[in-house]
Amino acid sequence: MVRLGFGDRVMQVVIYILLALLAFVTFYPFWNGLVISLNSGSDTALGGVTFWPRDFTLENYEIVFQDKRLLNGFGISVARTVVGTISSILVTSIFAYGMTKRELIGRKYYMVMCIITMYFGGGLIPTFMLVRSLGLMDSFWVFIIPSLVSVWNMIIFRTFFQGLPNGLEESAKIDGAGNWGIYFRIILPLSGPVIATLSLFTAVAHWNEWFLPSIYITKEELLPIQTILRQILNSNIMSEQMSQLDSSSAAALSRMQSVTTKSLSMATMIVATLPIIMVYPFVQKHFVKGVLVGSLKE
């Protein structure tokens, strides 16, 4: 057993303290948002709500789950994330598998063109014109089709596929398997770590995207929850909610008086953030292995 010197122990303590501070700074904003969402809005407006709810209430979440806009937006976000992630990973990995074939005519040319797109883009206006000409405006598929292929993910997939033993494909071809059979029966089953890692990155990107829907979508029923959350943050949601209340409902009116824009925004933020956070523990074990085997090759 190696005994640490005094200087090493001091450095170890300093590192632990810095890591603890970093963890606190990273985690506290989310925790504070959760506390505010569980606290009465009128009480939060007085200030001083930091680590624990001072006036505990679930009214903020009741209003969130009663708002049909938010529930519909949550469903759109879930559908977009699931369909977008599966389709993007599938199409990108197929593209990457094809790029590993040395007999592919123009393979280097295709690779150069792909890399160029990582550094140069047409810009927002040309992209908008292209999406409009394709008839994707106010369509669910505007979330899926433009992001089907990720060049960065393709490069990681390609590097990972090149690291697989050539004998696997050769033996499969001897047994009569074609390229599609090799891809689905051999390549994909062996690509679990890199698929899990890139799937999480893709899912987080889909789930957190709010800007493009605000450009391409005008139908309220197609807006994802992140875009709706932005609208809540940028508008006086209280006046909208108050106008929707039945004036004869004194109990509902009294309840709304304890809810503020900030508390309602925090509750919506927690509802929008928690699902994607819950996915992380299921793929955490694949992170290091998936990224390293997809980015390093001897």
N, C-alpha and C positions, 0 to 999 in steps of 0.2 A: 504494500500500500504506500503510495507516494504522499509524503507529508508536505503540506503547503507552508511556505515561508510567511512571515508577517506581511510583506508587501503583497503577496498573492492573495492572502485572506482579505486584506483591505480592498484590493481591486475587485475581488469577488463580491464583497458587501456592496461596493459602489455600483457594480453592474446590476445586482438584485434590486437595489433602490431605484436605479434609473428604469429598469424594466417594469417595476411596480408603478412608478409614476406614469410611464407610457401607457400601461394597461388602464390606469385610472382615467387619464385624459381621453383615451379612446372610448372607454365604456360609459363614462359619466353622462355625456350628452344623451345617449340612448336611455339610460336609467332615469335621468331627469325628465325626459319626455314621457316615459311611462308613468312617473309619479304625477306629473301635471295632468295626464289623461285620466288618472284615478282620483283627482282632487276636484272639488267644486270650482267652477270657473270664476265665480264671483270672489271666492276666497283666494284663488291664485292671483287675481288682479291686485290684491293687497301686498303681494311680494312675500319673500321669505320661504317659499316652498322649494326645497332643495333635494333632500334624500328620502323623505317619507311624506305620504299624503297627510295633510293637516285636517282636511274635511273630506273624508273618503266618500266617494260616490261612483256609481256606474252609469250615471245619466248620460255622460258623453258617449259611451259605447252604445247605449240604447238608441240615441239619436242616429249614430252612425249606421247601425244595423237596420234602422227603420227607413233610412234614405234609400230609395230605389236606385238612384244614380250611383251611389257607392257600391251597392250590392251588384249591380249590373257591371260596373267598372271592374270590380273584383273578379267576376266571371270572365270578362274579356281578357284581363291580365293573365289569369290561369290558363285559358285556352291558348292565348298567344304564346305564353312561355312553353307550354307542353308541345304544341304543334311546331313552333319555331325552333325549339331546341332539337327535337327529333329530326325534323327535315334538314336543318342546317348541318348537324353532325353527320347524317347519312350522306347528303350530297357532297359535303366537303371531304369526307373520308373516301368516297368513290373517286372524286377528282384526284385526291392525293395518291390513291392506289394506282391510277392510270399514269400519274407523273413518275412513278417508280420504274416504269417499263422502258428499258433502253431502246427497244424496237419502235417506240412511239415516234413517228415522224414529226419533227419540229418541237421536240420536247424542251430543248434549251430556249427556243423562241417563246414558247408558252410561259416558261418560268420567268423569263425577263419581263414579259408583259404583266405577269401577276405581281412581280416585285415593284414595278413602276406604279401600279395602282395603290401601293402602300404609302407612297410619298406624294403622289399627285392625284387630285380629284377634280371633277368638273365643276364643283361648287354647288351651292344650294339651288340656285335658279335653274341651271340645266337639269339637275336631278329632279326638281319639281316638274319641269316640262316633260321629262321622260316618263315619270310616274303617271302624269295626266294623260299622255299619249297612249300609254299601255292600258288605260281604263281602270287603274287601281285606286283612284280617288274615292273616298267614302266606301272602301271595301276592306274586309278583314284581311285579305291577302296582301294588302300594302304593308302589313306587319311581317309577313313571311317571305315573300318573293325577293325583295331587294336585299335581304340579309341571308340568302340561302348559302352563299359561299363566303367564307372568311379566309383570306390569303394567309394570315398569320397561323390560323388553325391548320390550314392545308400544309404549311411548311412543317409544323410539328408532327402531323400525321405522316407526312412523307418521310421525314427523318426516322420516325419510329418503325414504319414499314420496311425501310431499307436495312434496319438493324435485325430484322427477323431472318432466321437461317434460310438460305436459298433452297436447301434440301426439302423443305416442307412443300413448296410449290412444285418442285420437280417430281417428288413422289406422288403428289396429287394428280399431276398431269399424266403420269404413267398409268394411274388408275382410271383415267378418262375424264377427270374433272376439267371444266373450262374456267375461264377467268371469273365469271360470276359465281360459280360454285366454290372456287378457291377463296374468293373474297368473303362470301357469307358463311362458309363452313369452317374456314381456317383463320383468315386474317382477323375478322371481327371478334371471334371468341378469344383470340390472343391479345386483343387490344383493350381489355377491360380497364386498366389503370388510366391510360391516356384518354379514353372515351369518357370515363367518369369525371376526370379533371376538366376537360374542355367542355363537357356538357354543363357543368356547374357555372363556368365562366360565361357560357352562352346564355344560360337561363337567367343569370343575374343581369346580364346586359338587356335581355328582353323585358325582364320584370321592372327594371328601373327606368326604362326609356319613357320619356314624357314629351320630348321636344317634337319628334316627327309626327306623332298623332295630332298635335296642335296645329300642324301645317296641312296634313293630308286628310284629316277627318273633320267633317263639320256636323255629322250626325252624332247627337249626344249618346245614343245607345251603343256606339262603337268606341267610345273613349275609354282607355284603360284607367285603372285606379290612380296611377301616378299623375296623369294629366288632370284628373279631377281634383286630386290633392293640391296640385299647383293652383287650380282655379279657386279652391277654397282659401288658399293662402293669399291670393291676390284680389279677393273680393270680400265684400261684407256678407259673409254667410249668415250672420245672425238675422239680417233684414229679410233674407230669402226664407229662412226657416220660420220667422215670425209671420210672414205673409201667408205661409202654407197652413198655419194653425187655425183650427176652428175657434173663432172668438168666443164661442159659448163654453169652451173647455177651459175652465179656470185652472184645473189641475195641470193641464199641459202648459198653459201660459206661465204658471208658477214655476214649473220645472225649467222652462227655457230661460227664466230670469237668472238661474244659477249656472248657466252655460255661456261661455264666451267663445269668440273666434279662436283664441289661442288654445283653450282646452279641447275644443272640437277638432282643431287641426292636429293636435298631438295624438288624440285618439285615432284619427284617420291615419296618421303616420305609423302608429304601432300596428294597426290592422294591415297596412300595406307592406310593412317591413318584416313582420314576424314569420310569414310563410316561407320566404326565401331563406331566412336565418335557420329555420328548422330543417332545411335540406342539408345544410353544411355537415352536421355530424355523420351523416350516412356516407359521405364521400371523402371525409377528411383523411382517412387512411390511404387513399389513392393519390393524394396531392403530390407528395415529394417524388414518389416513384413515377407517377404519370408525367410530371413535368420534366424530370431528369432524363428518362428514357426517350422522351420525345424531343429533347433539345441537344443531347450529347450523342456523339457517335465516333467511335474510334476509326 
